[in-house]
Amino acid sequence: MDDKEQIEKLQALKTDYINTFSSENGKKVLEDLEKRCFIKTTAFANTDRDTNFNLGMQAIILHIKSMIDLDIERIKKRQEDADAVGS
């Protein structure tokens, strides 16, 4: 798969994330996940194992939010710049 196809696939995936979490139900689910996955509270716990587990849960929500906010145009620009340097 070339870079253009990867970017198109990423754009489609971003659209899926937006469609999933921008509806009223999706917003409610994301809000509930934020509460359960240590977005607004500390993830640190009594043991390293529990802390690591909590941080893993937190990372999932942060990934969802980063996909929704992903700047595809910036990625395209970086790829164009990298292609120009490599030419």
C-alpha positions in Angstrom: 0.0 0.0 0.0 1.5 3.4 -1.0 1.5 6.5 1.1 -1.5 8.0 -0.6 -3.6 4.9 0.0 -2.5 4.9 3.7 -3.6 8.5 4.1 -6.9 7.8 2.4 -7.5 4.8 4.7 -6.6 7.0 7.7 -9.1 9.7 6.5 -11.8 7.1 6.2 -11.0 5.8 9.7 -11.1 9.3 11.1 -14.5 9.8 9.5 -15.7 6.5 11.2 -14.5 7.8 14.6 -16.3 11.1 14.1 -19.5 9.4 12.9 -19.4 7.1 15.9 -18.7 9.7 18.6 -20.4 12.8 17.3 -24.0 11.6 17.6 -25.9 12.3 20.9 -25.5 8.6 21.9 -21.8 8.6 20.9 -21.2 11.7 23.0 -22.8 10.1 26.0 -20.8 7.0 25.5 -17.5 8.9 25.2 -18.4 11.0 28.3 -19.1 7.8 30.2 -15.8 6.2 29.0 -13.9 9.4 30.1 -15.3 9.0 33.6 -14.4 5.3 33.8 -11.0 5.6 32.1 -9.2 8.2 34.2 -9.4 11.2 31.9 -10.6 13.6 34.6 -9.0 11.8 37.5 -5.6 10.4 38.3 -4.8 6.9 37.0 -2.3 6.3 39.7 -3.2 3.4 42.1 -1.8 1.5 45.1 0.2 -0.9 42.9 2.2 -0.6 39.8 0.0 -3.2 38.2 -3.2 -1.3 38.9 -1.6 2.0 37.8 -0.5 0.4 34.5 -3.9 -1.1 33.9 -5.5 2.3 34.5 -3.1 4.1 32.2 -3.9 1.5 29.5 -7.6 2.4 29.9 -6.7 6.1 29.7 -4.7 5.6 26.6 -7.7 4.1 24.7 -9.8 7.3 25.3 -6.8 9.5 24.4 -6.5 7.5 21.2 -10.2 8.0 20.3 -9.9 11.7 20.9 -6.7 12.0 18.9 -8.4 10.2 16.0 -11.3 12.6 16.1 -8.9 15.6 16.1 -6.4 14.1 13.6 -5.1 16.7 11.1 -5.1 14.8 7.8 -3.9 17.9 5.8 -0.9 18.1 8.1 -0.1 14.5 7.5 -0.4 15.0 3.7 1.9 18.0 3.9 4.5 16.1 5.9 4.4 13.2 3.4 4.7 15.7 0.4 7.7 17.3 2.1 9.3 13.9 2.8 8.7 12.8 -0.8 10.3 16.1 -2.0 13.4 15.5 0.1 13.7 11.9 -1.0 13.5 12.8 -4.7 
